[in-house]
Amino acid sequence: MTTTASGGLPGLARVTLAAWGIAFATGAAGEPAPYLNPHEADLVLSDFKLESGAVLPQARLHYTTLGNPHRDAAGHIDNAVLVLHGTTGTGKQFLAPTMGPELFAPGAPLDAAQYFVVLTDGLGRGGSTKPSDGLRGRFPRYGYGDVVEGQYRVVTEGLGIKHLRAVIGTSMGGMQTWMWGERHPDMMDGLVAVASQPIPVSGRNALWRRLLIEAIRSDPDYKGGDYEKPPTQFTKVLPLFNIMTESVLSQQREAPSNADAVKLYDRLAATYAGKVDANDWLYWFDSSFDYDPAPQLGAIKAKLLAINFADDALNPVELGAMEPAIRRVSGARFVLVPASSETHGHQSLRYAKLWRSYLATFMDELGPSGPVAEHRPPTGR
């Protein structure tokens, strides 16, 4: 089922592209708001085998949790939700002011008083093992399949969760949500994939990623990834990330003249200078090479909601990919949020106010869980 959402939601503060550049490069966007019982930990795995056959002698997988686990009569955690971040982010990106209060605050769709929220740092990112920790260019090539395996082991081995209420992801996390539904079809009740498509990374989406990768590899100071002095020349190309992920309307407002565009470019480039690691970025954008959930969509059993944005250049509606894909998943629903002065292209995902109502309805349809279900009157559903 496909739904076109009506209008943009009012009250969203407009931010500059430069601010978003900092947010994506650092994995944060402002100080996180306080939430119920936040906790950070690492799962350390020995001899973590990648799908290529390569082995990481030690893999550290970092995660943050909010709220408290609730256990059913059999002692199993029954209120856990796994939330997955995008390519250049970490789990903590969901604690940003435009996301956390809309998702985890009292009364929000993933209220931390009701749900045990798991925010992982994917392999290669944040507090998890990554090339910049020491292996640099010798770090084995990893793909989304390896990232999903790491998430699965955090959930099952690190936290002892046997079943998830839902898996929810944005951008890369949305792509990995489709993979979760296929690889672990009995592991969750619901799936919510935001700003993604269940097709291989190809066409323009693959081309701009390749441009970033080749800019890093061709930097004279890169030296095959074994550099002593961090490369800097490639950062001049990184504003392409902002250009591809912001909306055309927003960019036009930011740069209504050629002179404004020059100034905006300079500001964007400056946000990356000295703040990004070449190897980490190269591996991030290369890791989508193995993504292709299309052949196995029929394996998905969980209730599924996909939410995209009409002005998202990374998941263009012109490809017509979503409707036929949704038809292959039993009972799935697709919402397309129309472009407006409130949307920000692919970065619309960072404004949870744009999509929280659809998530709220979806979670309600799944029914109560954890402490809410425990205290529900016997006459309830």
Buried (B, 14 or more C-beta within 10 A) or exposed (E): EEEEBEEBBEEBEEBBBBEBBBBBBBBBBBEBEEBBEBEEEBBEBEEBBBBEEEEBEEBBBBBBBBBBBBEBEEEBBBBBBBBBBBBBBBBBBBBBEBBBBBBBBEEBBBBBBBBBBBBBBBBBBBBBBBBBBEBBBEBBBBBBBBBBBBBBBBBBEBBEBEBBBBBBBBBBBBBBBBBBBBBBBEBBBBBBBBBBBBBBBEEEBBEBBEEBBEBBBEBEEBBEBEBEEBBBBBBBBBBBBBBBBBBEBBBEBBBEEEEEBEEBBEBBBBBBEEEBBBBBBBBBBBBBBBBBBBEBBEEBBBBBBBBBBBBBBBBBBEEEBBEEBBEBBEEBBBBBBBBBEBBBBBBBBBBBBBBBBBBBEBBEEBBBBBBBBBEEEEEEE
